[in-house]
Amino acid sequence: MQITLEIKCPTCRSDSIKKNGFKLNGKQNYQCKNCKRQFIGDHALSYRGCHSGITNKILHLMARGGGIRDIAETERVSIGKVLRTL
């Protein structure tokens, strides 16, 4: 069984990515071939507030009437992340 990950550059949203070694903590490092930006894929991030889709989720929940503390609790991010997004 093979697992396939769809990885896109967080800056230019390009899918032409190459592996670029490992970070000191053992996580796979990637580099975009177009803009040369280095990054760690969303699947390896330990804090959910750094994921690429969390901002849209926070804005969507705020539009639906969710409170700041409720959003922080359900999405497992800090209250500061929710306030910075707003």
Residue pairs with C-beta under 8 A, 6 or more apart in sequence:
5 41
5 43
6 15
7 15
7 17
7 30
7 41
7 42
8 14
8 15
8 17
9 15
9 17
9 32
9 34
9 35
9 37
9 39
10 37
10 39
10 52
11 32
11 35
11 37
12 32
12 34
12 35
12 37
14 32
14 33
14 34
14 35
16 32
16 33
16 34
17 30
17 31
17 32
17 33
18 30
18 31
18 33
19 28
19 29
19 30
19 31
20 29
20 30
20 31
20 38
21 29
22 28
22 29
23 29
23 40
27 40
27 44
28 40
28 41
28 44
29 38
29 39
29 40
30 38
30 39
30 40
30 41
31 37
31 38
31 39
32 39
42 51
42 52
42 53
45 51
47 77
48 54
48 75
48 76
48 77
49 77
49 78
49 81
54 75
54 77
54 81
55 85
57 75
58 71
58 75
58 77
58 81
58 82
58 85
58 86
59 85
59 86
61 70
61 71
61 74
61 75
62 71
62 86
66 74
68 79
68 82
68 83
68 86
69 79
71 77
71 82
72 78
72 79
72 81
72 82
